[in-house]
Amino acid sequence: MGKLSGKIALVTGASKGIGQSIARLLGAEGATVVVNYATSREGAEQTVAEITSAGGEAWLMQGDFSNHEDITRTFAEIRRRHGRLHVLVNNAGIAGFGPLEQVTGEEFHRLFNLNVLGLVLSMQAAVPLMVEGGSVINIGSLGGSMPSAYGSIYSATKGAVNNLSISLSKELGPKQIRVNALNPGLTITEGLQASGFMQGERYEAAIKATPLGRAGQPDDIARIAVFLASDDAFWVTGQVIQAAGGITL
Ligand SMILES: NC(=O)c1ccc[n+]([C@@H]2O[C@H](COP(=O)([O-])OP(=O)(O)OC[C@H]3O[C@@H](n4cnc5c(N)ncnc54)[C@H](OP(=O)(O)O)[C@@H]3O)[C@@H](O)[C@H]2O)c1
């Protein structure tokens, strides 16, 4: 019996990177995992295959979490299949970097629509399905409390994730639903590789500033997500957990 046996978990953005690892480890601990993706069907199918070939249960659900209708459709399908939800991992997120003069309304809304509004609408739709002991894990970023230069809008979205998580932990505490922000530092994923950040001087500087001396791997974050999802963490809510190899302000 795994730590999460009998639990139903939704992981958004589980076709690659941190979300894929979280889905895999939740499945390995016995959760039935709903694997959401927006565009990468093949990656999401691989996530489901990894879980099921290890003896777990998982199913695929396409949905753009910056789109209210898709969010509603996703939770309606979870209600139809399972009638309840124990774990929600709001992992889907996008980054964008650039100088102040290049900030546009379009880019602002692109980042806020997924990283902030999508997360709020996801929680709004999830809570009526969540049972006592439910756990919401919002994937923020170290940048939410340690903003870097040229990341103003991204770090603003992730600062919002921190405060939303704390506020909603207080609101949902009486329902015995826990809400925590789990905030990776630099983590080697497809998204990070595609950003070009790993080729730059800022990557070397970030590694130097990390007491544990390396970049994170998706499983480093996923192990903490398993803990937060499990009943072992029943006394942990409203926390902003920095998962970044020891970097501090
Ligand atoms: N990697 C890092 O260094 C790092 C550091 C701090 C925080 N984070 C945070 O960790 C989370 C995951 O990052 P990552 O590096 O693993 O990203 P990634 O490798 O780029 O993967 C992003 C995932 O999000 C999904 N996604 C993107 N837009 C979506 C949408 N509109 N609706 C639903 N899903 C969507 C993608 O699905 P499709 O491929 O199907 O489109 C993909 O599964 C993000 O919230 C990110 O801000 C990452």
The ligand as a MOL file (V3000), in Angstrom:
LIG
                    3D

  0  0  0     0  0            999 V3000
M  V30 BEGIN CTAB
M  V30 COUNTS 48 52 0 0 0
M  V30 BEGIN ATOM
M  V30 1 N 12.0280 24.6550 -14.2760 0
M  V30 2 C 12.3180 25.6010 -13.4100 0
M  V30 3 O 13.5010 25.9920 -13.2430 0
M  V30 4 C 11.2260 26.2190 -12.5770 0
M  V30 5 C 11.6150 27.0840 -11.5430 0
M  V30 6 C 10.6350 27.6720 -10.7730 0
M  V30 7 C 9.3020 27.3860 -10.9910 0
M  V30 8 N 8.9450 26.5480 -12.0060 0 CHG=1
M  V30 9 C 7.5040 26.3050 -12.1830 0
M  V30 10 O 7.2510 24.9300 -12.2570 0
M  V30 11 C 6.1350 24.6660 -13.1160 0
M  V30 12 C 6.5330 23.6510 -14.1820 0
M  V30 13 O 7.6650 24.1560 -14.8640 0
M  V30 14 P 8.5280 23.2440 -15.8610 0
M  V30 15 O 9.8770 23.8500 -15.9170 0
M  V30 16 O 8.3520 21.8140 -15.5180 0 CHG=-1
M  V30 17 O 7.7760 23.5780 -17.2460 0
M  V30 18 P 7.8100 22.8820 -18.6840 0
M  V30 19 O 8.8840 21.8670 -18.7820 0
M  V30 20 O 7.7750 24.0070 -19.6590 0
M  V30 21 O 6.3880 22.1600 -18.7070 0
M  V30 22 C 5.2400 22.9620 -18.6240 0
M  V30 23 C 4.0170 22.1020 -18.4920 0
M  V30 24 O 2.8960 23.0040 -18.3520 0
M  V30 25 C 1.9520 22.6870 -19.3530 0
M  V30 26 N 1.2210 23.8770 -19.7840 0
M  V30 27 C 1.6950 24.9910 -20.3830 0
M  V30 28 N 0.6750 25.8270 -20.6690 0
M  V30 29 C -0.4520 25.1980 -20.2290 0
M  V30 30 C -1.8150 25.5290 -20.2340 0
M  V30 31 N -2.2440 26.6890 -20.7370 0
M  V30 32 N -2.7110 24.6590 -19.7010 0
M  V30 33 C -2.3060 23.4720 -19.1790 0
M  V30 34 N -1.0180 23.1000 -19.1610 0
M  V30 35 C -0.1150 23.9550 -19.6760 0
M  V30 36 C 2.7330 22.0800 -20.5010 0
M  V30 37 O 1.8200 21.2850 -21.2470 0
M  V30 38 P 1.9130 21.1280 -22.8620 0
M  V30 39 O 3.3520 20.7730 -23.1380 0
M  V30 40 O 0.9430 20.0450 -23.1360 0
M  V30 41 O 1.5390 22.4310 -23.4730 0
M  V30 42 C 3.7650 21.2650 -19.7180 0
M  V30 43 O 3.2060 20.0350 -19.3270 0
M  V30 44 C 5.7170 26.0340 -13.6820 0
M  V30 45 O 4.6470 26.5410 -12.9080 0
M  V30 46 C 6.9650 26.8670 -13.4880 0
M  V30 47 O 6.6720 28.2510 -13.3850 0
M  V30 48 C 9.8710 25.9620 -12.8100 0
M  V30 END ATOM
M  V30 BEGIN BOND
M  V30 1 1 1 2
M  V30 2 2 2 3
M  V30 3 1 2 4
M  V30 4 1 4 5
M  V30 5 2 4 48
M  V30 6 2 5 6
M  V30 7 1 6 7
M  V30 8 2 7 8
M  V30 9 1 8 9
M  V30 10 1 8 48
M  V30 11 1 9 10
M  V30 12 1 9 46
M  V30 13 1 10 11
M  V30 14 1 11 12
M  V30 15 1 11 44
M  V30 16 1 12 13
M  V30 17 1 13 14
M  V30 18 2 14 15
M  V30 19 1 14 16
M  V30 20 1 14 17
M  V30 21 1 17 18
M  V30 22 2 18 19
M  V30 23 1 18 20
M  V30 24 1 18 21
M  V30 25 1 21 22
M  V30 26 1 22 23
M  V30 27 1 23 24
M  V30 28 1 23 42
M  V30 29 1 24 25
M  V30 30 1 25 26
M  V30 31 1 25 36
M  V30 32 1 26 27
M  V30 33 1 26 35
M  V30 34 2 27 28
M  V30 35 1 28 29
M  V30 36 1 29 30
M  V30 37 2 29 35
M  V30 38 1 30 31
M  V30 39 2 30 32
M  V30 40 1 32 33
M  V30 41 2 33 34
M  V30 42 1 34 35
M  V30 43 1 36 37
M  V30 44 1 36 42
M  V30 45 1 37 38
M  V30 46 2 38 39
M  V30 47 1 38 40
M  V30 48 1 38 41
M  V30 49 1 42 43
M  V30 50 1 44 45
M  V30 51 1 44 46
M  V30 52 1 46 47
M  V30 END BOND
M  V30 END CTAB
M  END
